[in-house]
């Protein structure tokens, strides 16, 4: 299993950490949904037609990911929360053993 750490910052500044277990080949989005993480809406179910699974991947993990394809870069233009250098759509992040321990921040909103 691969562990992904998703960090949610509540409006009061409190940080909640979600350690999610995933299988190789599973997307970060599916792993988060299966674990009941509320900060990823995933309205389109991973079909790359919305931007409600936005995450901000921290280094050193962000630089280890495959570059975003044109479709993903286009959809990132529609995120509700401001984008950062590590912004990605979690539906497009396929997990592999080398990504065990990946850390990403959940944006303050997906809408």
VEXPAPA-415583 format. One line per 3 residues: their letters; for each residue x, y, z of N, C-alpha, C, O. Coordinates in nm, 4 decimals. Example, Ala and Ser with C-alpha at 12.3 -4.5 7.8 and 13.67 -1.06 7.14 Angstrom:
<sites>
AS) 1.3190/-0.5690/0.7800/1.2300/-0.4500/0.7800/1.3200/-0.3300/0.7800/1.4236/-0.3319/0.8465 ~ 1.2850/-0.2250/0.7080/1.3670/-0.1060/0.7140/1.2900/0.0030/0.7870/1.3409/0.1138/0.8039
</sites>
This chain:
<sites>
XXX) 0.0838/-0.1189/0.0000/0.0000/0.0000/0.0000/0.0885/0.1256/0.0000/0.2022/0.1252/0.0473 ~ 0.0318/0.2300/-0.0540/0.0977/0.3596/-0.0625/0.0245/0.4553/0.0313/-0.0985/0.4587/0.0331 ~ 0.0985/0.5317/0.1079/0.0383/0.6297/0.1980/0.0480/0.7683/0.1359/0.1541/0.8102/0.0899
XXX) -0.0645/0.8383/0.1356/-0.0728/0.9765/0.0902/-0.1213/1.0588/0.2090/-0.2179/1.0216/0.2756 ~ -0.0547/1.1696/0.2350/-0.0956/1.2585/0.3443/-0.1597/1.3829/0.2841/-0.0951/1.4586/0.2116 ~ -0.2867/1.4030/0.3149/-0.3613/1.5203/0.2697/-0.3843/1.6103/0.3894/-0.4348/1.5663/0.4928
XXX) -0.3469/1.7368/0.3750/-0.3557/1.8300/0.4863/-0.4636/1.9335/0.4574/-0.4587/2.0060/0.3580 ~ -0.5594/1.9375/0.5461/-0.6727/2.0299/0.5368/-0.6531/2.1399/0.6403/-0.6295/2.1117/0.7577 ~ -0.6628/2.2644/0.5972/-0.6548/2.3768/0.6904/-0.7941/2.4369/0.7032/-0.8506/2.4877/0.6064
XXX) -0.8470/2.4305/0.8217/-0.9815/2.4815/0.8485/-0.9785/2.6336/0.8567/-0.8719/2.6925/0.8751 ~ -1.0955/2.6984/0.8432/-1.1009/2.8455/0.8491/-1.0400/2.9052/0.9762/-0.9906/3.0179/0.9744 ~ -1.0435/2.8297/1.0865/-0.9859/2.8806/1.2120/-0.8351/2.8580/1.2205/-0.7727/2.8901/1.3216
XXX) -0.7764/2.8023/1.1130/-0.6326/2.7784/1.1085/-0.5897/2.6407/1.1551/-0.4737/2.6031/1.1384 ~ -0.6807/2.5656/1.2130/-0.6493/2.4302/1.2592/-0.6199/2.3408/1.1393/-0.6926/2.3432/1.0400 ~ -0.5128/2.2618/1.1489/-0.4794/2.1688/1.0419/-0.5222/2.0279/1.0802/-0.4963/1.9808/1.1909
XXX) -0.5881/1.9625/0.9860/-0.6317/1.8244/1.0017/-0.5539/1.7424/0.8998/-0.5508/1.7759/0.7814 ~ -0.4917/1.6361/0.9458/-0.4142/1.5500/0.8573/-0.4923/1.4224/0.8283/-0.5415/1.3556/0.9192 ~ -0.5024/1.3904/0.7004/-0.5682/1.2676/0.6567/-0.4612/1.1783/0.5948/-0.4092/1.2098/0.4878
XXX) -0.4278/1.0678/0.6602/-0.3361/0.9707/0.6021/-0.4205/0.8658/0.5320/-0.4974/0.7933/0.5952 ~ -0.4049/0.8587/0.4007/-0.4885/0.7758/0.3152/-0.4038/0.6621/0.2587/-0.2904/0.6834/0.2158 ~ -0.4591/0.5431/0.2591/-0.3916/0.4268/0.2015/-0.4449/0.4032/0.0609/-0.5655/0.4107/0.0371
XXX) -0.3548/0.3747/-0.0315/-0.3946/0.3548/-0.1715/-0.3171/0.2386/-0.2322/-0.2102/0.2004/-0.1847 ~ -0.3737/0.1847/-0.3371/-0.3085/0.0788/-0.4125/-0.2298/0.1402/-0.5280/-0.2695/0.2443/-0.5804 ~ -0.1197/0.0782/-0.5684/-0.0493/0.1274/-0.6871/-0.1454/0.1319/-0.8058/-0.2241/0.0396/-0.8270
XXX) -0.1377/0.2397/-0.8822/-0.2253/0.2573/-0.9971/-0.3514/0.3353/-0.9659/-0.4193/0.3812/-1.0578 ~ -0.3844/0.3513/-0.8389/-0.5026/0.4269/-0.7986/-0.4694/0.5763/-0.8022/-0.3552/0.6150/-0.7774 ~ -0.5675/0.6591/-0.8325/-0.5433/0.8031/-0.8321/-0.5539/0.8562/-0.6890/-0.6191/0.7961/-0.6037
XXX) -0.4893/0.9686/-0.6649/-0.5007/1.0340/-0.5352/-0.6476/1.0654/-0.5070/-0.6941/1.0500/-0.3940 ~ -0.7207/1.1095/-0.6101/-0.8619/1.1429/-0.5935/-0.9422/1.0225/-0.5454/-1.0164/1.0331/-0.4478 ~ -0.9285/0.9087/-0.6123/-1.0049/0.7903/-0.5719/-0.9671/0.7446/-0.4320/-1.0540/0.7048/-0.3543
XXX) -0.8389/0.7497/-0.3991/-0.7957/0.7102/-0.2651/-0.8591/0.8008/-0.1598/-0.9035/0.7532/-0.0554 ~ -0.8634/0.9312/-0.1871/-0.9220/1.0265/-0.0922/-1.0721/1.0033/-0.0764/-1.1240/1.0030/0.0352 ~ -1.1404/0.9843/-0.1865/-1.2852/0.9602/-0.1807/-1.3152/0.8311/-0.1055/-1.4050/0.8270/-0.0213
XXX) -1.2396/0.7257/-0.1361/-1.2604/0.5970/-0.0688/-1.2360/0.6069/0.0814/-1.2939/0.5312/0.1593 ~ -1.1496/0.7010/0.1217/-1.1196/0.7193/0.2641/-1.2129/0.8199/0.3304/-1.2020/0.8439/0.4506 ~ -1.3050/0.8793/0.2536/-1.4011/0.9726/0.3103/-1.3478/1.1131/0.3351/-1.4042/1.1873/0.4156
XXX) -1.2401/1.1502/0.2672/-1.1856/1.2854/0.2824/-1.2831/1.3836/0.2188/-1.3190/1.3694/0.1019 ~ -1.3255/1.4828/0.2958/-1.4271/1.5776/0.2505/-1.3729/1.6892/0.1625/-1.4510/1.7508/0.0899 ~ -1.2445/1.7180/0.1651/-1.1885/1.8320/0.0941/-1.1716/1.8145/-0.0549/-1.1306/1.9081/-0.1235
XXX) -1.2021/1.6968/-0.1068/-1.1965/1.6714/-0.2509/-1.3378/1.6369/-0.2951/-1.3920/1.5331/-0.2569 ~ -1.3978/1.7249/-0.3766/-1.5361/1.7042/-0.4188/-1.5464/1.6045/-0.5336/-1.6330/1.5171/-0.5319 ~ -1.4588/1.6167/-0.6336/-1.4552/1.5237/-0.7468/-1.5911/1.5099/-0.8146/-1.6389/1.3987/-0.8373
XXX) -1.6522/1.6221/-0.8463/-1.7858/1.6212/-0.9063/-1.7954/1.5377/-1.0334/-1.8988/1.4752/-1.0573 ~ -1.6919/1.5350/-1.1146/-1.6987/1.4614/-1.2413/-1.6514/1.3172/-1.2274/-1.6511/1.2429/-1.3256 ~ -1.6118/1.2768/-1.1083/-1.5703/1.1389/-1.0865/-1.4376/1.1025/-1.1504/-1.4091/0.9846/-1.1711
XXX) -1.3574/1.2005/-1.1814/-1.2258/1.1726/-1.2389/-1.2227/1.1749/-1.3902/-1.1290/1.1228/-1.4507 ~ -1.3219/1.2337/-1.4520/-1.3304/1.2376/-1.5992/-1.2597/1.3594/-1.6595/-1.2638/1.3793/-1.7809 ~ -1.1953/1.4402/-1.5761/-1.1202/1.5584/-1.6203/-1.2113/1.6618/-1.6861/-1.1751/1.7240/-1.7860
XXX) -1.3308/1.6790/-1.6277/-1.4242/1.7793/-1.6807/-1.4635/1.8815/-1.5753/-1.5547/1.9612/-1.5974 ~ -1.3962/1.8804/-1.4617/-1.4182/1.9810/-1.3588/-1.2834/2.0052/-1.2921/-1.1832/1.9447/-1.3303 ~ -1.2809/2.0904/-1.1959/-1.1555/2.1159/-1.1244/-1.1776/2.1050/-0.9744/-1.1132/2.1752/-0.8965
XXX) -1.2694/2.0164/-0.9334/-1.3058/2.0062/-0.7925/-1.2282/1.8978/-0.7180/-1.2701/1.8523/-0.6115 ~ -1.1160/1.8573/-0.7743/-1.0261/1.7650/-0.7035/-0.8864/1.8265/-0.6936/-0.7862/1.7559/-0.6833 ~ -0.8827/1.9589/-0.6970/-0.7593/2.0361/-0.6892/-0.6848/2.0069/-0.5586/-0.7446/2.0077/-0.4510
XXX) -0.5559/1.9816/-0.5686/-0.4672/1.9702/-0.4526/-0.3404/2.0486/-0.4839/-0.3118/2.0806/-0.5993 ~ -0.2660/2.0783/-0.3795/-0.1367/2.1463/-0.3949/-0.0297/2.0524/-0.3409/-0.0121/2.0393/-0.2198 ~ 0.0414/1.9875/-0.4323/0.1411/1.8873/-0.3959/0.2675/1.9575/-0.3464/0.3192/2.0482/-0.4115
XXX) 0.3152/1.9144/-0.2321/0.4367/1.9714/-0.1736/0.5615/1.9078/-0.2351/0.5585/1.7961/-0.2866 ~ 0.6696/1.9827/-0.2278/0.8002/1.9276/-0.2638/0.8468/1.8384/-0.1511/0.8095/1.8621/-0.0362 ~ 0.9260/1.7379/-0.1783/0.9883/1.7063/-0.3065/0.8991/1.6276/-0.4016/0.9424/1.5881/-0.5099
XXX) 0.7750/1.6051/-0.3612/0.6859/1.5192/-0.4397/0.6449/1.5827/-0.5715/0.6389/1.5139/-0.6734 ~ 0.6166/1.7122/-0.5717/0.5679/1.7786/-0.6932/0.6651/1.7602/-0.8093/0.6224/1.7369/-0.9224 ~ 0.7928/1.7703/-0.7833/0.8912/1.7573/-0.8914/0.9107/1.6129/-0.9361/0.9741/1.5885/-1.0387
XXX) 0.8579/1.5176/-0.8616/0.8684/1.3766/-0.8991/0.7510/1.3296/-0.9853/0.7543/1.2203/-1.0417 ~ 0.6481/1.4129/-0.9946/0.5301/1.3750/-1.0722/0.5540/1.3956/-1.2211/0.6329/1.4806/-1.2622 ~ 0.4843/1.3164/-1.3001/0.4851/1.3389/-1.4439/0.4212/1.4751/-1.4702/0.3260/1.5132/-1.4021
XXX) 0.4719/1.5466/-1.5662/0.4178/1.6795/-1.5972/0.2698/1.6695/-1.6326/0.2244/1.5700/-1.6890 ~ 0.1969/1.7730/-1.5989/0.0538/1.7777/-1.6312/0.0358/1.7831/-1.7823/0.1067/1.8553/-1.8524 ~ -0.0598/1.7060/-1.8306/-0.0935/1.7069/-1.9737/-0.1709/1.8348/-2.0055/-0.2172/1.9042/-1.9150
XXX) -0.1846/1.8653/-2.1339/-0.2555/1.9857/-2.1769/-0.3966/1.9934/-2.1201/-0.4405/2.1004/-2.0781 ~ -0.4688/1.8798/-2.1182/-0.6061/1.8782/-2.0659/-0.6094/1.9198/-1.9188/-0.6939/1.9991/-1.8773 ~ -0.5169/1.8655/-1.8415/-0.5133/1.8997/-1.6987/-0.4762/2.0466/-1.6806/-0.5391/2.1162/-1.6009
XXX) -0.3771/2.0942/-1.7518/-0.3386/2.2354/-1.7409/-0.4562/2.3262/-1.7754/-0.4755/2.4296/-1.7114 ~ -0.5342/2.2885/-1.8755/-0.6519/2.3687/-1.9119/-0.7544/2.3704/-1.7990/-0.8082/2.4761/-1.7662 ~ -0.7819/2.2552/-1.7393/-0.8800/2.2486/-1.6310/-0.8322/2.3214/-1.5061/-0.9140/2.3725/-1.4297
XXX) -0.7014/2.3269/-1.4841/-0.6493/2.3987/-1.3683/-0.6804/2.5482/-1.3740/-0.6714/2.6176/-1.2728 ~ -0.7168/2.5974/-1.4918/-0.7574/2.7373/-1.5051/-0.8894/2.7646/-1.4333/-0.9239/2.8803/-1.4095 ~ -0.9632/2.6595/-1.3988/-1.0962/2.6745/-1.3402/-1.1013/2.6413/-1.1914/-1.2103/2.6249/-1.1366
XXX) -0.9873/2.6309/-1.1251/-0.9915/2.6018/-0.9812/-1.0533/2.7182/-0.9052/-1.0329/2.8343/-0.9406 ~ -1.1285/2.6865/-0.8011/-1.1937/2.7899/-0.7203/-1.0937/2.8617/-0.6303/-1.1044/2.9822/-0.6077 ~ -0.9967/2.7868/-0.5794/-0.8930/2.8449/-0.4938/-0.7718/2.8789/-0.5797/-0.7480/2.8137/-0.6813
XXX) -0.6960/2.9791/-0.5406/-0.5785/3.0162/-0.6191/-0.4827/2.8987/-0.6400/-0.4609/2.8160/-0.5515 ~ -0.4276/2.8953/-0.7593/-0.3296/2.7909/-0.7930/-0.1922/2.8286/-0.7391/-0.1613/2.9459/-0.7181 ~ -0.1115/2.7265/-0.7175/0.0282/2.7457/-0.6795/0.1133/2.6613/-0.7739/0.0602/2.5914/-0.8602
XXX) 0.2437/2.6677/-0.7576/0.3332/2.5892/-0.8427/0.3033/2.4393/-0.8316/0.3217/2.3656/-0.9285 ~ 0.2577/2.3937/-0.7153/0.2300/2.2513/-0.6956/0.0868/2.2105/-0.7250/0.0490/2.0964/-0.6984 ~ 0.0059/2.3012/-0.7794/-0.1350/2.2694/-0.8054/-0.1489/2.1609/-0.9112/-0.0892/2.1669/-1.0186
XXX) -0.2300/2.0615/-0.8766/-0.2608/1.9519/-0.9691/-0.4046/1.9079/-0.9448/-0.4643/1.9385/-0.8416 ~ -0.4582/1.8359/-1.0415/-0.5881/1.7710/-1.0234/-0.5588/1.6299/-0.9741/-0.4888/1.5531/-1.0401 ~ -0.6128/1.5971/-0.8583/-0.5787/1.4687/-0.7963/-0.6279/1.3494/-0.8767/-0.5778/1.2384/-0.8585
XXX) -0.7249/1.3696/-0.9651/-0.7713/1.2593/-1.0500/-0.6641/1.2184/-1.1510/-0.6694/1.1080/-1.2051 ~ -0.5684/1.3047/-1.1764/-0.4643/1.2786/-1.2747/-0.3342/1.2304/-1.2119/-0.2357/1.2089/-1.2825 ~ -0.3329/1.2135/-1.0813/-0.2122/1.1711/-1.0108/-0.2208/1.0227/-0.9794/-0.2781/0.9820/-0.8783
XXX) -0.1630/0.9436/-1.0671/-0.1627/0.7978/-1.0486/-0.0488/0.7606/-0.9543/0.0666/0.7976/-0.9758 ~ -0.0833/0.6879/-0.8512/0.0144/0.6536/-0.7485/0.0978/0.5320/-0.7866/0.0486/0.4356/-0.8452 ~ 0.2247/0.5401/-0.7514/0.3193/0.4306/-0.7695/0.4041/0.4240/-0.6436/0.4101/0.5217/-0.5689
XXX) 0.4698/0.3117/-0.6183/0.5452/0.2975/-0.4933/0.6450/0.4105/-0.4660/0.6668/0.4456/-0.3501 ~ 0.7048/0.4669/-0.5683/0.8008/0.5760/-0.5483/0.7355/0.7003/-0.4884/0.8054/0.7878/-0.4372 ~ 0.6035/0.7093/-0.4940/0.5319/0.8246/-0.4397/0.4796/0.7998/-0.2982/0.4044/0.8812/-0.2447
XXX) 0.5193/0.6875/-0.2373/0.4765/0.6582/-0.1005/0.5189/0.7723/-0.0089/0.6364/0.8089/-0.0050 ~ 0.4250/0.8273/0.0634/0.4521/0.9387/0.1528/0.4192/1.0745/0.0942/0.4403/1.1763/0.1600 ~ 0.3674/1.0788/-0.0293/0.3322/1.2047/-0.0942/0.2483/1.2905/-0.0009/0.1581/1.2406/0.0664
XXX) 0.2787/1.4207/0.0027/0.2060/1.5149/0.0873/0.1457/1.6228/-0.0018/0.2137/1.6803/-0.0868 ~ 0.0164/1.6493/0.0190/-0.0526/1.7541/-0.0560/-0.1470/1.8292/0.0363/-0.2058/1.7725/0.1284 ~ -0.1596/1.9579/0.0090/-0.2537/2.0417/0.0819/-0.3846/2.0493/0.0054/-0.3862/2.0594/-0.1173
XXX) -0.4940/2.0444/0.0798/-0.6258/2.0644/0.0201/-0.6538/2.2134/0.0165/-0.6273/2.2825/0.1148 ~ -0.7061/2.2649/-0.0931/-0.7357/2.4090/-0.0968/-0.8513/2.4406/-0.0029/-0.9248/2.3518/0.0404 ~ -0.8654/2.5693/0.0275/-0.9702/2.6114/0.1198/-1.1106/2.5877/0.0657/-1.2059/2.5792/0.1430
XXX) -1.1244/2.5769/-0.0665/-1.2537/2.5477/-0.1271/-1.2340/2.4817/-0.2627/-1.1311/2.5005/-0.3276 ~ -1.3332/2.4044/-0.3048/-1.3338/2.3475/-0.4396/-1.4395/2.4166/-0.5254/-1.4507/2.3885/-0.6447 ~ -1.5172/2.5070/-0.4650/-1.6253/2.5762/-0.5366/-1.6086/2.7261/-0.5292/-1.6903/2.8002/-0.5838
</sites>
